[in-house]
Amino acid sequence: MKKMLKSFVALSLMGAIFTPSVLANESSDINTNYFGLAQEDSRTELQTAVDEAVAAFEQEFPDVGIEEIDVELENGQGYDIDIDGKTEDKEYQITYNSKDKAITEREEDDDTNQLDDLLDLIKAISIDEATDIAKGEAQLETPTNWTLDFDTERNVMVWEVEFDDDQNDQEAEVKIDATNGEVLKVDTDA
């Protein structure tokens, strides 16, 4: 924790919070091919935010494998995106705010890791595809949280999409195989 705080304070004092011009073109075209999307494919604001966050992580920590992406809708005002990664001897994390288009937190810790649960973002369906599948299963409109990670029990990447409709007192969680879009599990509370 002390190391994270020192890194965050040092970044803040140096003015090293990154802007999207460092990460991507000034337009919404991202110079990446994450999630099997071609450069010319249209992207929603959500997909663009995830692409920018991944690009920021890769710029901040080159040659580090990504093990989890967690996206949270922030009061309808953009997304906070946590990305965790690792090498054999370190763990890394950033929090990227889509509204500010900046890394707001950065962490780097020493640790011994296995690398068999890293994500292959080229083989994963996009967050937009996962959202569309989850909406159809949950019969709800607005997801509030998305997580992409590697399910070691199933030996597959999984998108988990959560819905929390406070107005209608409904919640749902949909787990989707991130390689082929197959629905693995649906939990609903009404």
NORQUIZI-V498704 format. One record per pair of residues at least 24 apart in sequence whose C-alpha atoms are under 10 Angstrom apart, sorted by the first residue. I is the first residue (numbers start at 0). J is the second residue. D is the distance in Angstrom with one decimal. If there is no record, write none. Layout:
<<I | J | D> <I | J | D>>
This chain:
<<0 | 106 | 8.6> <0 | 107 | 9.8> <0 | 108 | 9.1> <1 | 106 | 10.0> <2 | 105 | 9.9> <2 | 106 | 7.4> <2 | 107 | 7.5> <2 | 108 | 7.5> <3 | 92 | 9.5> <3 | 104 | 8.2> <3 | 105 | 6.7> <3 | 106 | 4.8> <3 | 107 | 6.8> <3 | 108 | 8.0> <4 | 104 | 8.9> <4 | 105 | 8.7> <4 | 106 | 8.1> <5 | 105 | 9.8> <5 | 106 | 9.2> <6 | 104 | 8.5> <6 | 105 | 6.7> <6 | 106 | 6.8> <6 | 107 | 8.2> <7 | 102 | 9.9> <7 | 103 | 8.1> <7 | 104 | 6.0> <7 | 105 | 6.0> <7 | 106 | 7.7> <8 | 104 | 9.4> <8 | 105 | 9.8> <10 | 102 | 9.8> <10 | 103 | 9.4> <10 | 104 | 8.9> <10 | 105 | 8.5> <11 | 103 | 8.9> <11 | 104 | 9.5> <15 | 101 | 9.6> <15 | 102 | 9.0> <15 | 103 | 10.0> <16 | 95 | 10.0> <16 | 99 | 9.9> <16 | 100 | 9.4> <16 | 101 | 6.0> <16 | 102 | 5.8> <16 | 103 | 6.9> <16 | 104 | 8.9> <16 | 105 | 9.8> <17 | 55 | 7.8> <17 | 58 | 9.8> <17 | 59 | 9.2> <17 | 95 | 9.5> <17 | 99 | 9.6> <17 | 100 | 7.7> <17 | 101 | 5.1> <17 | 102 | 6.0> <17 | 103 | 8.8> <18 | 51 | 10.0> <18 | 55 | 9.0> <18 | 99 | 8.1> <18 | 100 | 5.9> <18 | 101 | 5.4> <18 | 102 | 8.1> <19 | 51 | 7.4> <19 | 52 | 9.4> <19 | 54 | 9.4> <19 | 55 | 8.3> <19 | 97 | 9.6> <19 | 99 | 9.1> <19 | 100 | 5.8> <19 | 101 | 7.0> <19 | 102 | 9.8> <20 | 100 | 9.4> <21 | 54 | 9.5> <21 | 55 | 8.4> <21 | 58 | 8.8> <22 | 50 | 9.7> <22 | 51 | 6.7> <22 | 52 | 8.7> <22 | 53 | 9.4> <22 | 54 | 6.0> <22 | 55 | 6.0> <22 | 56 | 9.5> <22 | 57 | 9.4> <22 | 58 | 7.5> <22 | 100 | 9.5> <22 | 101 | 9.6> <23 | 50 | 9.4> <23 | 51 | 7.2> <23 | 54 | 7.8> <23 | 55 | 9.1> <27 | 51 | 9.3> <29 | 54 | 8.5> <30 | 54 | 8.5> <32 | 120 | 8.7> <32 | 121 | 7.1> <33 | 119 | 9.0> <33 | 120 | 5.5> <33 | 121 | 5.3> <33 | 122 | 8.5> <33 | 123 | 8.3> <33 | 124 | 9.2> <33 | 125 | 8.0> <34 | 119 | 8.5> <34 | 120 | 5.0> <34 | 121 | 4.6> <34 | 122 | 6.2> <34 | 123 | 5.1> <34 | 124 | 5.4> <34 | 125 | 5.0> <34 | 126 | 8.2> <34 | 128 | 9.9> <34 | 177 | 9.5> <34 | 178 | 9.6> <35 | 120 | 7.4> <35 | 121 | 4.7> <35 | 122 | 6.3> <35 | 123 | 7.0> <35 | 124 | 7.1> <35 | 125 | 7.6> <36 | 121 | 8.0> <36 | 122 | 9.9> <36 | 123 | 9.8> <36 | 124 | 8.8> <36 | 125 | 7.7> <42 | 125 | 9.6> <42 | 127 | 8.2> <43 | 126 | 9.5> <43 | 127 | 7.3> <44 | 77 | 8.5> <44 | 78 | 9.6> <44 | 97 | 9.1> <44 | 127 | 9.6> <45 | 70 | 9.1> <45 | 72 | 9.3> <45 | 77 | 8.1> <45 | 78 | 7.7> <45 | 97 | 8.8> <45 | 126 | 7.6> <45 | 127 | 7.4> <45 | 130 | 9.9> <46 | 125 | 7.3> <46 | 126 | 6.2> <46 | 127 | 6.3> <46 | 128 | 9.7> <47 | 97 | 8.9> <47 | 126 | 9.9> <47 | 127 | 10.0> <48 | 77 | 8.4> <48 | 78 | 7.3> <48 | 79 | 9.0> <48 | 80 | 8.2> <48 | 95 | 8.7> <48 | 96 | 8.4> <48 | 97 | 5.5> <48 | 98 | 8.8> <48 | 100 | 8.1> <49 | 78 | 8.8> <49 | 79 | 9.5> <49 | 80 | 7.2> <49 | 81 | 9.7> <49 | 82 | 9.6> <49 | 95 | 9.0> <49 | 96 | 9.9> <49 | 97 | 8.3> <49 | 125 | 9.4> <49 | 126 | 8.0> <50 | 125 | 9.8> <50 | 126 | 9.9> <51 | 80 | 9.9> <51 | 95 | 8.6> <51 | 96 | 9.8> <51 | 97 | 8.1> <51 | 100 | 7.9> <51 | 101 | 9.2> <52 | 79 | 9.3> <52 | 80 | 6.8> <52 | 81 | 8.3> <52 | 82 | 7.8> <52 | 93 | 8.6> <52 | 94 | 8.2> <52 | 95 | 5.7> <52 | 96 | 8.1> <52 | 97 | 7.8> <52 | 100 | 8.4> <52 | 101 | 8.4> <52 | 102 | 8.0> <53 | 80 | 9.1> <53 | 81 | 9.6> <53 | 82 | 7.5> <53 | 93 | 9.6> <53 | 95 | 9.0> <53 | 120 | 9.7> <55 | 82 | 9.7> <55 | 93 | 8.6> <55 | 94 | 9.7> <55 | 95 | 7.9> <55 | 100 | 9.5> <55 | 101 | 8.2> <55 | 102 | 7.4> <56 | 81 | 9.5> <56 | 82 | 7.2> <56 | 83 | 8.8> <56 | 84 | 8.7> <56 | 91 | 9.0> <56 | 92 | 8.0> <56 | 93 | 6.7> <56 | 94 | 9.0> <56 | 95 | 8.6> <56 | 102 | 8.6> <56 | 105 | 9.4> <57 | 84 | 9.7> <59 | 91 | 9.7> <59 | 92 | 9.8> <59 | 93 | 8.7> <59 | 102 | 9.4> <59 | 105 | 9.0> <60 | 84 | 8.7> <60 | 85 | 9.5> <60 | 91 | 7.8> <60 | 92 | 9.2> <60 | 93 | 9.6> <60 | 107 | 9.5> <62 | 86 | 8.4> <63 | 87 | 9.5> <63 | 89 | 9.2> <63 | 90 | 8.9> <63 | 91 | 8.1> <63 | 117 | 9.7> <64 | 90 | 9.7> <64 | 91 | 9.4> <64 | 114 | 8.0> <64 | 116 | 9.4> <64 | 117 | 6.0> <64 | 118 | 7.3> <64 | 119 | 8.8> <65 | 90 | 9.8> <65 | 91 | 8.9> <65 | 92 | 9.3> <65 | 114 | 9.7> <65 | 116 | 9.0> <65 | 117 | 5.6> <65 | 118 | 5.7> <65 | 119 | 8.2> <65 | 120 | 8.7> <65 | 148 | 8.9> <66 | 90 | 9.8> <66 | 91 | 9.8> <66 | 92 | 10.0> <66 | 114 | 8.7> <66 | 115 | 9.4> <66 | 116 | 6.4> <66 | 117 | 4.5> <66 | 118 | 5.4> <66 | 119 | 9.0> <66 | 147 | 8.4> <66 | 148 | 6.1> <66 | 149 | 7.1> <66 | 156 | 9.7> <67 | 92 | 9.5> <67 | 116 | 9.3> <67 | 117 | 7.9> <67 | 118 | 7.3> <67 | 146 | 7.1> <67 | 147 | 5.6> <67 | 148 | 4.6> <67 | 149 | 7.5> <67 | 156 | 9.7> <67 | 157 | 10.0> <68 | 92 | 9.9> <68 | 93 | 10.0> <68 | 94 | 9.9> <68 | 118 | 9.2> <68 | 145 | 8.0> <68 | 146 | 5.6> <68 | 147 | 5.2> <68 | 148 | 6.7> <68 | 158 | 9.4> <69 | 94 | 9.3> <69 | 144 | 7.3> <69 | 145 | 5.8> <69 | 146 | 4.4> <69 | 147 | 6.5> <69 | 148 | 8.5> <69 | 158 | 9.7> <69 | 159 | 9.4> <70 | 94 | 9.6> <70 | 95 | 9.4> <70 | 96 | 9.8> <70 | 126 | 9.6> <70 | 143 | 8.3> <70 | 144 | 5.6> <70 | 145 | 5.0> <70 | 146 | 6.3> <70 | 147 | 8.8> <70 | 160 | 9.5> <71 | 96 | 9.8> <71 | 142 | 8.9> <71 | 143 | 5.9> <71 | 144 | 4.5> <71 | 145 | 6.6> <71 | 146 | 8.8> <71 | 161 | 9.6> <72 | 97 | 9.9> <72 | 141 | 9.4> <72 | 142 | 7.8> <72 | 143 | 5.1> <72 | 144 | 6.2> <72 | 145 | 8.8> <73 | 97 | 9.6> <73 | 98 | 9.3> <73 | 143 | 8.1> <73 | 144 | 9.5> <74 | 143 | 9.2> <75 | 141 | 9.9> <75 | 143 | 9.1> <78 | 143 | 9.5> <78 | 144 | 9.3> <79 | 103 | 9.2> <79 | 144 | 9.7> <80 | 144 | 9.8> <80 | 145 | 9.4> <80 | 146 | 9.6> <81 | 105 | 9.7> <81 | 146 | 9.4> <82 | 146 | 9.8> <82 | 147 | 9.7> <83 | 107 | 9.9> <83 | 117 | 9.9> <83 | 148 | 9.7> <84 | 114 | 9.8> <84 | 117 | 7.9> <84 | 118 | 9.3> <85 | 109 | 9.7> <85 | 110 | 8.8> <85 | 111 | 9.2> <85 | 112 | 7.2> <85 | 113 | 8.8> <85 | 114 | 7.6> <85 | 117 | 8.3> <86 | 110 | 8.7> <86 | 111 | 8.2> <86 | 112 | 6.8> <86 | 113 | 8.2> <86 | 114 | 7.0> <86 | 117 | 9.8> <87 | 111 | 5.7> <87 | 112 | 4.9> <87 | 113 | 6.4> <87 | 114 | 6.8> <88 | 112 | 6.2> <88 | 113 | 9.2> <115 | 149 | 9.1> <115 | 151 | 9.0> <115 | 154 | 9.7> <116 | 148 | 8.1> <116 | 149 | 5.6> <116 | 150 | 7.9> <116 | 151 | 7.1> <116 | 154 | 8.4> <116 | 155 | 8.8> <116 | 156 | 8.6> <117 | 148 | 8.0> <117 | 149 | 6.8> <117 | 156 | 8.8> <118 | 147 | 8.3> <118 | 148 | 6.8> <118 | 149 | 6.6> <118 | 155 | 9.2> <118 | 156 | 6.8> <118 | 157 | 9.6> <118 | 177 | 10.0> <119 | 148 | 9.9> <119 | 149 | 9.5> <119 | 156 | 8.2> <119 | 177 | 9.9> <119 | 178 | 9.4> <120 | 147 | 9.6> <120 | 156 | 9.4> <120 | 177 | 9.3> <120 | 178 | 9.4> <121 | 178 | 9.4> <122 | 156 | 9.1> <122 | 177 | 7.9> <122 | 178 | 5.8> <122 | 179 | 8.8> <123 | 147 | 9.0> <123 | 155 | 9.9> <123 | 156 | 7.3> <123 | 157 | 8.6> <123 | 158 | 8.9> <123 | 176 | 8.6> <123 | 177 | 5.0> <123 | 178 | 4.9> <123 | 179 | 7.8> <123 | 180 | 8.9> <124 | 156 | 9.7> <124 | 157 | 9.6> <124 | 158 | 8.7> <124 | 175 | 9.6> <124 | 176 | 8.7> <124 | 177 | 5.4> <124 | 178 | 6.0> <124 | 179 | 7.1> <124 | 180 | 6.9> <125 | 158 | 9.3> <125 | 177 | 8.1> <125 | 178 | 9.6> <125 | 180 | 9.7> <126 | 158 | 7.9> <126 | 159 | 10.0> <126 | 160 | 9.2> <126 | 177 | 9.2> <128 | 177 | 9.4> <128 | 180 | 7.8> <129 | 157 | 9.6> <129 | 158 | 6.7> <129 | 159 | 8.3> <129 | 160 | 7.4> <129 | 173 | 9.2> <129 | 174 | 9.0> <129 | 175 | 7.0> <129 | 176 | 9.0> <129 | 177 | 7.6> <129 | 180 | 7.0> <129 | 181 | 9.7> <129 | 182 | 9.5> <130 | 158 | 9.1> <130 | 159 | 9.4> <130 | 160 | 6.9> <130 | 161 | 9.4> <130 | 173 | 9.4> <130 | 175 | 9.7> <132 | 160 | 9.4> <132 | 173 | 8.7> <132 | 174 | 9.7> <132 | 175 | 8.1> <132 | 180 | 7.5> <132 | 181 | 8.8> <132 | 182 | 7.9> <133 | 158 | 9.5> <133 | 159 | 8.7> <133 | 160 | 6.5> <133 | 161 | 8.4> <133 | 162 | 9.1> <133 | 171 | 9.1> <133 | 172 | 8.1> <133 | 173 | 5.7> <133 | 174 | 7.9> <133 | 175 | 7.8> <133 | 180 | 9.8> <133 | 182 | 8.2> <133 | 185 | 8.6> <134 | 160 | 8.9> <134 | 161 | 9.7> <134 | 162 | 8.9> <134 | 171 | 9.6> <134 | 173 | 8.7> <135 | 173 | 9.9> <136 | 171 | 9.2> <136 | 172 | 9.4> <136 | 173 | 7.3> <136 | 182 | 8.3> <136 | 184 | 9.6> <136 | 185 | 7.2> <136 | 186 | 9.6> <136 | 187 | 9.6> <137 | 161 | 9.2> <137 | 162 | 8.0> <137 | 169 | 9.8> <137 | 170 | 8.6> <137 | 171 | 6.0> <137 | 172 | 7.5> <137 | 173 | 7.1> <137 | 185 | 7.3> <137 | 186 | 8.2> <137 | 187 | 7.0> <137 | 188 | 10.0> <138 | 162 | 9.8> <138 | 171 | 8.9> <138 | 187 | 9.7> <139 | 163 | 8.9> <139 | 164 | 8.0> <139 | 169 | 8.4> <139 | 170 | 8.6> <139 | 171 | 8.1> <140 | 164 | 8.8> <142 | 170 | 9.6> <142 | 171 | 8.9> <142 | 172 | 9.2> <144 | 172 | 9.4> <145 | 172 | 9.6> <145 | 173 | 9.7> <145 | 174 | 9.9> <146 | 174 | 9.4> <147 | 174 | 9.7> <147 | 175 | 9.5> <147 | 176 | 9.8> <147 | 177 | 7.8> <148 | 177 | 8.9> <149 | 176 | 9.8> <149 | 177 | 9.2> <150 | 176 | 9.3> <153 | 183 | 9.9> <157 | 181 | 9.7> <157 | 182 | 9.6> <157 | 183 | 8.7> <158 | 182 | 9.6> <158 | 183 | 9.7> <159 | 183 | 9.7> <159 | 184 | 9.3> <159 | 185 | 9.7> <160 | 185 | 9.7> <161 | 185 | 10.0> <161 | 186 | 9.4> <161 | 187 | 9.8> <162 | 187 | 9.1> <163 | 188 | 9.5> <164 | 189 | 9.6>>
